[in-house]
Amino acid sequence: MSDLIELSARELVTAIRRAEVDRSSVLNAVSDRLRRVEPLVNAVPTVVVERTRGGHRRRPAGPLAGLPITVKDVVDVAGLPTTHGSPLRRDAVAERSDPLVRRLERRGAVVIGKTNVPEFLSGADTVNTLFGRTRNPWDPTVSCGASSGGAAVSVATGTSWCAHGGDTAGSIRIPAALCGVVGLRPTPGLVTAGGTGEPVPGFTVHGPIARDVADAALFLRAMVPREPTPGVEPGPLRRIAFTADLGGRVPVTPEIAAICTRTVAAMEGLGYRVVPYAPSVSGVHEACLTLLAYRAAVLHGARVDRYGERLGSALRAEVAAGRACAPQQVADAERVRAGFAGRIEAMFAEHDVLITPTFGQAAWPVRRDLDPLPAGEDLAGVAAQWPLTTLATMAGCPALTVPCGRTAAGDPVGLQLIGAPYRDFALLRTGRDVELIRDSAPALPVVPAVPAC
């Protein structure tokens, strides 16, 4: 069974198509892995492997050919609860699957579970009072990030080969970086899904989390409404602009800066041109925070009014911050966003890809309670890293995080690649070259035997 778990998604799909492995054996391997790992990491609180067995034999092969995947617990899967990590939605069973899930299933994906999230995606750690905390598999004493922490951990621990994630201001990229896996925030609009209207268009996107870049590309092709036309694979983006700290605006640790700098420098040996460059980002992150707060107030204000303290303090604080924003502040923030997107578009006339660290410090210690925010002494440090990932959100660009090494303490380090809109597959091609030169790291961590909370 373990041999199947260690295959890449591409290798597993090929083996199923060639009838070298039957789909029942794949589900048995997943079920066994879940039994071993889930009590330790708590990434997939809703497991439905057994439910899939009957229909699994009849599912069309498609490009994913029976590949087990997980879905973030904010997207509907028929017959399963969509809890958003909240006790208030414990019994909110979906009658119909989201169009994105139906698309993935038509293309051969098999949903084997739904992954944990913080309550209504608030805060910075994957923890809630309904399911508890999801543990980082490399070190259970530190955070796995949020809000797609359960998705990243499910991939990092081998309970799924690919996971659906969602990213607003880093919610795919930060957990993927902290867990040592690959995560892509696609160009807004590339991957469509159902759900309620987004009050800040283009902010929230759906994207893939996978063990390596090629698996992420496989999954992205299955996520988009119209599969890319077979043909010549887009070439890598050769002209690199690199900054380790956005021109001194982000306090990246010397060790992480050195690991990322070495990786990017080594890309010159693969034919890349690397130049130091930090875009002008004055006021951009602050504008993003305004739009995020406004978004929270629109999406969750009525819920907070109705349920009050039955909802977590982080969500209530986000709504309060949004309600404190005057309409002119929101309008000004949108103008900053548009201006920044224009500057980044101009940058891409000279550079093909902007590279930064994904997160400039090691994962922070988890709290003893179930609050999704870092403890007071760590909160400022975590917040200081956020401008690295809000760049792509404000510019409307695809952004990929790829593992590029580990610190002396064993913490995974992610390298973030930001490309021009709709150059997602070329960006992935560049990410594959990062994998050629990164420091070696095991695909699946050895999960320590610690109790889940």
Buried (B, 14 or more C-beta within 10 A) or exposed (E): EEEBBBBBBBBBBBBBBEEEBEBEEBBBBBBBBBEBBBEBBBBBBBBBBEEBBEEBEEBEEBBBBBBBBBBBBBBBBBEBBBBBBBBBBEEEBBEEBBBBBBBBBEBBBBBBBBBBBBBBBBBBBBBBBBBBBBBBBBBBEBBBBBBBBBBBBBBBBBBBBBBBBBBBBBBBBBBBBBBBBBBBBBBBEBBEBEBEEBBBEBBBBBBBBBBBBBBBBBBBBBBBEEEEEEEEEBEBBBEBBBBBBBEEBBEBBEBBBBBBBBBBEBBEEEEBEBEEBBBEBEEBBBBBBBBBBBBBBBBBBEBBEEBEEEBBBBBBBBBBBBBEBEEEBBEBBBEBBEBBBEEBBEBBEEBBBBBBBBBBBBBBBBBEEBBBBBEEEBEEBBBBBBBBBBBBBBBBBBBBBBBBBBBEEEBBBBBBBBBBBBBBBBBBBBBBBBBEBBEEBEBBBEBEEEEBB
